[in-house]
Amino acid sequence: MIQTAYATDALNTAAAGGGLLGGIVYFILIFGVFYFMFIRPQKKRAAAHLETVASLKIGMDIVTTSGMIGTITKITDFDVVIEVSKGNTVRLLKQAVAGPLSNFQPKKGTK
């Protein structure tokens, strides 16, 4: 009767995941899922935002990350000055620019 218990215990251990190798495989699998679901898309968004910031030009209508709309009147290395209404200007960091206004307007033919 004792021998049967040991045999059953050995079968359960083998079926439980293979020990250390099984744990490493699960860890790599979970890391792969996180990479393709979270890290990679975030890197793409960051690269697209850097490209948008690099393409800013004076006279461009933009939207800020806070939702403010204005026209760029001055650009320096780190910030931009936008005119939000006639005579009212706001100085922003370049990183606060969400993108051109045309990206946020609805396309023609959509409701």
Backbone torsions as a table, in degrees:
resi	resn	phi	psi	omega
1	MET	NA	-38.0	178.8
2	ILE	-67.1	-36.9	179.5
3	GLN	-63.4	-36.5	178.5
4	THR	-63.7	-39.6	-179.8
5	ALA	-64.5	-40.5	178.0
6	TYR	-66.7	-38.5	179.7
7	ALA	-65.3	-40.9	178.7
8	THR	-66.3	-39.7	178.5
9	ASP	-63.3	-40.0	178.7
10	ALA	-65.6	-38.7	178.6
11	LEU	-67.2	-40.4	179.1
12	ASN	-65.0	-38.6	179.2
13	THR	-65.6	-41.0	-179.7
14	ALA	-67.7	-35.5	-178.0
15	ALA	-82.6	-11.3	-173.6
16	ALA	-78.6	-8.4	177.5
17	GLY	140.8	-1.5	175.2
18	GLY	81.1	14.0	174.9
19	GLY	76.3	-134.9	-173.9
20	LEU	-64.6	-42.3	-179.0
21	LEU	-62.9	-41.2	177.8
22	GLY	-63.6	-38.8	178.1
23	GLY	-64.9	-39.6	179.0
24	ILE	-66.5	-41.0	179.3
25	VAL	-62.8	-42.3	178.5
26	TYR	-64.9	-40.4	178.5
27	PHE	-61.7	-45.4	179.0
28	ILE	-64.4	-39.9	178.6
29	LEU	-63.4	-44.3	179.7
30	ILE	-65.7	-41.4	177.5
31	PHE	-61.6	-41.1	178.6
32	GLY	-61.6	-42.3	178.5
33	VAL	-63.3	-45.8	178.6
34	PHE	-62.2	-39.8	-179.5
35	TYR	-62.1	-49.4	-175.9
36	PHE	-76.4	-20.7	-179.5
37	MET	-96.1	-27.7	-174.1
38	PHE	-123.1	-51.8	-172.0
39	ILE	-70.9	-50.3	-177.0
40	ARG	-62.0	-48.4	177.9
41	PRO	-61.7	-35.9	178.7
42	GLN	-65.8	-38.5	177.2
43	LYS	-64.3	-38.5	177.9
44	LYS	-65.2	-42.9	178.5
45	ARG	-63.8	-40.9	179.8
46	ALA	-64.8	-41.3	178.8
47	ALA	-65.5	-39.8	178.1
48	ALA	-65.2	-38.5	179.1
49	HIS	-67.2	-40.5	177.0
50	LEU	-62.2	-38.2	177.4
51	GLU	-65.5	-40.3	178.1
52	THR	-64.2	-44.8	179.8
53	VAL	-63.8	-38.0	-179.8
54	ALA	-68.9	-24.1	-176.6
55	SER	-92.6	8.2	-179.9
56	LEU	-66.9	139.3	179.8
57	LYS	-136.9	153.2	177.2
58	ILE	-63.6	136.4	-179.5
59	GLY	94.1	-7.3	-179.1
60	MET	-77.7	133.6	173.9
61	ASP	-82.3	127.5	-175.5
62	ILE	-129.6	166.5	172.1
63	VAL	-121.1	135.3	178.0
64	THR	-89.8	169.6	179.6
65	THR	-65.8	-20.7	177.2
66	SER	-88.4	-3.8	177.2
67	GLY	97.4	4.1	179.1
68	MET	-77.1	138.5	-179.3
69	ILE	-111.5	136.1	179.2
70	GLY	-163.9	176.8	179.6
71	THR	-112.8	132.4	-178.8
72	ILE	-70.3	128.4	177.3
73	THR	-112.5	-21.8	-179.3
74	LYS	-153.1	141.2	178.3
75	ILE	-129.4	131.5	171.9
76	THR	-120.3	-171.5	-178.4
77	ASP	-64.4	-35.6	-173.4
78	PHE	-114.9	-18.8	-176.0
79	ASP	-140.3	169.4	175.9
80	VAL	-131.3	152.8	173.9
81	VAL	-112.8	125.3	178.9
82	ILE	-117.6	148.4	175.5
83	GLU	-99.4	115.1	-177.4
84	VAL	-89.9	-26.7	171.5
85	SER	-154.4	169.7	-174.4
86	LYS	-57.6	116.1	177.9
87	GLY	88.1	-8.9	-179.9
88	ASN	-108.1	116.9	-179.6
89	THR	-116.7	154.0	179.0
90	VAL	-132.6	135.6	177.8
91	ARG	-99.9	126.4	-176.5
92	LEU	-129.1	154.0	167.8
93	LEU	-69.7	148.3	179.3
94	LYS	-59.6	-32.9	-178.8
95	GLN	-66.7	-16.1	179.8
96	ALA	-83.9	-2.2	178.3
97	VAL	-85.0	120.6	179.4
98	ALA	-79.4	-34.2	178.9
99	GLY	157.1	-179.0	177.9
100	PRO	-65.8	149.2	-179.5
101	LEU	-59.7	-32.9	-178.2
102	SER	-62.2	-25.4	178.3
103	ASN	-72.0	-20.5	-174.6
104	PHE	-105.1	-6.6	178.8
105	GLN	-85.5	144.2	179.9
106	PRO	-65.7	144.7	178.2
107	LYS	-71.4	151.6	178.2
108	LYS	-67.1	138.7	179.2
109	GLY	95.3	-5.9	176.5
110	THR	-106.2	154.1	-177.7
111	LYS	-94.2	NA	NA
